[in-house]
Amino acid sequence: MLHVANCVANAARIESGDTYRFYAEGVTPAVARLYQAINGERVAVAASLGASVPTLEDWFDPRRLKDDYVPTGWKGYEVKMRPVKGHDFGLKLSADDKRALIDFLKTL
């Protein structure tokens, strides 16, 4: 989800061979709003099909790997807690970077 949105939004940069930092420079406020819109649609479609998918906010929360994690998105029938498995992208950010990223996402 994140990679495709970033690539589409930065297609001219990519096609021209421009060198840029994929997330640090490629995620403008407009791209972040696109992330949020795609994420909302993805969570809603999954829920309508009876599936549970993590939200964008879940991916940046290191607690998500624990069995007692309470996901922010749809959890499933009678499910209160569950781990959100996946790679550790975003979990190794410094505390300041993580706080800045989450604060930024909340402004959208």
N, C-alpha and C positions, 0 to 999 in steps of 0.2 A: 504494500500500500504506500509506504513512504517513498520507496525508491522510484516507483512509477510516477507519482505526482511530482517529485523533484525533477526527474528527467524530462517530463513533458513541459513543466514550467521553465526549465532551463535549456530547452532544445536548441535555441539559437547559439547559446554558449558552447554546448557540446558539439554541434555541427561545425562551428567555426574553429574548433580546436582550442578555445580559450581554456586556460588552466584556472581552476577555482576549487575552493574547499567545499565539497559536496554539501555538507550540512551547515557549516559555519557561514558560508557566503551564499549558498544556494537556497537556503530557507529564509525567504523574505516574509514580511507579514502576510502577503497574499498567499504564499505557498503554505504557511502555517494555517491559514483559514481553510485552504483546500484540504490539508490533512484532517482538520477537524470535521469538515463536511463529509469527506469520504469515510472517515471513522464512524460518524453518526449513522450514515447509511448502511455501512457494513454491519454494525451492531444491530440495527433495526431489522435488516434482512435475515440475519442469523436467528434472531429471536422469533421472527415470524415463521421460521422453519423448525423451531424447537431446538435450536443449537445455541450454545454458549460460546462467545468469543470475548477475548480480553479487549478492553478499551485502550486507547492510546495512553491514558494516565496509568493504567495497570502496567504497561511495559516499562515505565520509568520508576516503578516502585520496587526496591530490592526485596521487600517483604513478600512479594508475589510468589516467590519460589517455595514458601513454607506452606505446610498442609492446613494451617489455621488462617490463611489469608482470606479476607472478605473482598471479592472482586467488586469493582465499581460499576461494572456493566451487568447485564442480565446473567443470572447465576444458574438458572435451570430449576425445574420443579423440585421443590422441597430441599434445595441445596442452599446452605447458608455460608459455608466456607469451602474453599478448594484452592490448590496451588494453580498458578498461571505459569505453565512451563514455557520454555523458550530460551533463546540466546540471551546473553547478558549485555546486549547493547544498551547503553544508557545507565547501566547499574554502576559503572566504574567512573562516572563523572565526579568531579570534585563536588563537595557540598555546595559551594558557591555557584558553580555552573549548573548543577541540578536545580537549585532554588531559582536561579535566573530563568532557566528554561521553563519550569513549571509556572512561574509568575507570568512569563510571556504568554504561554498557552492560555492561561486564565483570562488574559485581556481580550482574547478573540471573541 
